[in-house]
Amino acid sequence: MIAGWAAGLLMVSGTAVAELVDPTRPYSGHPDTLAPRGGSPLQSTLVSTTDRRAVIEGRTYRVGEKVGAETLVAIRPYEVVLRKPDGAERVLRMLPKLTGKTNKDKTP
């Protein structure tokens, strides 16, 4: 009886662990290593005095290179700007944009 209960617990816990995706795991080309739903495909930016690079879905890009049908037009700390073929721009951020508000700004 105890052995059956332990085996059932292992099966349940194994299932739960299998569904979790580590967002810091390097991209391997497999769909389960992409950004989580609602997350950004931007994984990293490097901004120095001599170079600017961005890692988007596991590939490294520089300004002017194509990311799918879009062109990478700017790399900033924590964000990049992509230009679509119609000229519209899209910003990918690694972190949510901060509003400058604090919890003490909220009134009960």
Secondary structure, DSSP 8 states (H G I E B T S, - for coil): -HHHHHHHHHHHHHHHHHH---TTS---SSGGGS--TTS-SEEEEEE-SS-EEEEETTEEE-TT-EETTEEEEEEETTEEEEE-TTS-EEEEESS----S--GGGS--
